[in-house]
Amino acid sequence: MKAPAFDAVLDFPVGKDGADFRAEAVFPGGAVAARFTDYAVPGRKQSPFARVLPAGPVEVRWGDPFEVRTADGGTLGRGTCLYPGAPSADELKISKRKLLLERFSLGEKDMVLGLAELGGLEGLRGEDVAAFSRLARHHVEALARALEEEGRVRILVFSPLFLVSQDSLDYLRGRILGFLAQYHRAHPGQRGAPPERIEKRFAAPRPILVLALRLLGKEGRVLEEGGIVRLPDFRIPLSAADEETLAALERMVLSGELGSVTLDDIRAQFKLSPGKLQTLLAVLTERKKIVEGLDGFILHSSWLEEIVRKVRASGKRELTVAEFKAMTGLSRKYSIPLLELLDSMGVTRRRGSVRDILK
């Protein structure tokens, strides 16, 4: 890696803490004049961390050893590169730099972990490790597996390698919970937030966000259903009048022709604003009283359950649209979107002009 500066650990004291000194950094490929600055980390007097600023470009990566010599050729000691291309003091706080250098000095596995922690919510890719060190790809993958077994990282993809530190993932999960709590307060009439809103809110690659949501769901800390994400204890606040309207809405859907009504039917019956109507429909959906079809028609859940029972009890392995129409009494206008809904539910699977009935 061609870098104007890098951080290293030395095996000899350099005198006054924080002082600069000039010497030669001697690598297997040649020597270069450089300025050394001790980071003055407490407890590291005999093996200080130092910033090395070469007078010219030098190709150096993590773990590369070098010798430090005076201008007249005397040997001061040896050093090891820990952070090639290290950012300047203005770009990285000294407290964080010290923690990183401590991590990078512990060995290969901790170096990979340190890079993952440095990557934060962006994660760490195999190509990043290759640019930072001279480790072979298969060896990096083995280190990543070991870290995952220890619960310190999560591997999202092996080829090409992509992982995230467990600390970063835990941080993201906490931020998602906080965001959902705030979203519920700001939008009490909505069941929850679309995943797209969460993705837009956090600067994290989609695989990391999906993993965070999946883990939160597995722990029962969030619910993801019907295209929204919410906290499990959230309920849309309703008045007594709202509850009366809900009951009337449910009766209308249940008694609708062939078990279905459209949003236009509901709008014609009730004097509700679009926002209020969507809120009440969301409550009925949350209570599992209704299901909204893919084309916007509303089904009562008990009616849909009966359709699913009939399809599975038919004894057929496949189903045509005509057979489905005869079974349900629905016109083609409703049969097609309802079959698509059954596809999405995993009851059927489209195969050309027929549907396989899944058990």
C-alpha positions, 0 to 999 in steps of 0.5 A, spaced: 500 500 500 503 506 497 501 511 503 505 517 506 504 515 513 503 509 517 502 507 524 507 502 527 509 499 534 517 500 536 521 495 540 525 500 543 523 507 547 524 513 543 525 518 549 521 524 551 513 522 550 510 525 544 517 527 541 519 527 534 525 524 531 528 522 525 531 516 522 531 511 517 526 506 516 529 500 513 524 495 509 527 488 505 526 492 499 530 498 501 530 504 506 527 511 506 528 517 511 522 518 516 520 522 521 517 518 528 512 521 533 511 517 539 503 517 541 505 517 548 500 511 550 501 510 558 504 503 559 507 503 553 514 506 554 518 500 552 514 498 546 511 505 544 506 506 538 508 511 533 506 515 527 511 514 521 512 519 516 516 517 510 520 522 506 517 518 500 512 513 498 513 506 501 509 500 500 507 497 507 502 493 509 499 491 516 505 486 520 510 488 515 517 489 519 522 494 518 529 496 522 530 503 525 537 506 523 540 513 525 543 517 519 550 514 521 547 507 520 547 505 527 541 501 529 535 503 534 531 497 534 525 494 530 518 496 528 512 493 525 507 496 521 500 496 524 496 501 521 498 502 513 495 509 511 493 511 518 489 518 517 492 524 520 490 527 527 485 531 525 481 525 522 482 520 527 481 522 535 487 519 539 483 515 544 480 511 538 487 511 535 490 508 541 484 503 541 485 501 534 493 500 535 492 496 541 487 491 537 492 491 531 498 489 535 494 483 538 495 479 532 491 477 525 485 475 528 484 481 532 486 485 526 480 483 522 476 484 528 479 491 529 477 492 521 470 490 522 469 495 528 472 500 524 468 499 518 462 500 523 455 499 520 458 499 513 461 492 515 468 489 512 469 486 506 475 481 504 478 486 499 478 491 505 483 486 509 487 484 502 488 492 501 490 492 509 494 486 510 498 480 506 494 475 508 491 470 503 484 470 502 483 463 505 486 465 511 482 471 512 476 467 511 478 462 517 479 468 521 472 470 520 469 463 522 473 463 528 471 470 530 464 468 528 464 462 533 466 467 538 460 471 537 464 477 535 462 478 528 457 476 523 459 473 516 453 475 511 457 472 505 463 468 504 464 469 497 466 475 496 467 475 504 462 480 507 462 481 515 460 486 520 462 486 528 457 484 533 458 490 537 456 494 530 450 490 529 448 490 536 448 498 536 444 498 529 439 494 533 438 499 538 438 504 534 432 501 530 428 500 536 429 507 538 427 509 531 421 505 531 419 508 538 419 515 535 416 513 529 410 510 533 409 517 537 410 521 531 405 516 527 400 514 532 395 512 526 400 507 522 401 500 524 408 501 523 414 503 519 415 501 512 422 497 511 424 502 506 424 508 511 428 504 516 433 503 510 433 510 508 434 512 516 440 508 517 447 508 513 447 501 513 448 496 507 441 492 506 444 485 508 446 488 515 439 491 516 436 485 514 440 481 519 438 486 524 431 486 523 431 478 523 435 478 529 430 483 533 424 479 530 427 472 532 428 475 539 420 478 539 423 485 540 420 487 533 414 484 529 414 485 521 408 483 517 404 486 512 410 490 509 411 494 516 415 493 522 413 495 529 414 494 536 410 488 539 407 492 544 404 498 540 397 499 538 393 504 534 389 508 539 382 508 538 376 512 541 369 509 542 366 512 536 372 508 532 371 502 535 363 502 533 366 504 526 371 498 526 365 493 528 361 496 522 367 496 517 368 488 519 360 487 518 360 490 511 366 486 509 363 479 512 357 480 509 360 483 502 358 480 495 362 473 495 366 475 501 369 481 498 368 489 498 373 494 495 376 500 498 371 504 493 365 500 497 367 502 503 368 510 502 361 510 499 359 507 505 363 511 511 364 518 511 372 518 513 378 521 510 383 517 506 388 517 512 382 515 517 380 509 513 387 507 512 388 507 520 381 503 521 383 498 516 390 497 519 387 496 525 382 490 522 388 487 519 392 487 525 387 484 529 387 479 523 380 480 521 381 482 514 386 481 509 387 486 503 388 483 496 393 485 491 388 489 487 385 493 493 379 489 495 378 487 502 377 480 504 374 477 511 379 473 514 374 467 516 372 467 508 379 467 506 381 461 511 375 457 508 377 458 501 384 456 503 381 450 506 377 448 500 383 449 496 387 444 500 381 439 501 380 439 494 384 433 493 387 436 487 395 437 486 394 443 481 388 448 480 386 452 473 383 459 474 376 456 471 376 450 477 378 456 482 372 460 479 367 454 480 370 452 487 369 460 490 363 462 485 368 468 484 368 472 477 375 472 473 376 479 476 376 477 483 379 470 482 386 472 479 388 477 484 385 472 490 390 467 486 396 471 486 394 473 494 394 465 495 401 465 491 404 470 496 401 466 502 404 460 500 398 456 499 399 455 491 405 456 486 404 459 479 406 454 474 404 456 467 397 457 466 396 452 472 397 453 480 400 447 484 397 446 490 402 446 496 401 442 502 
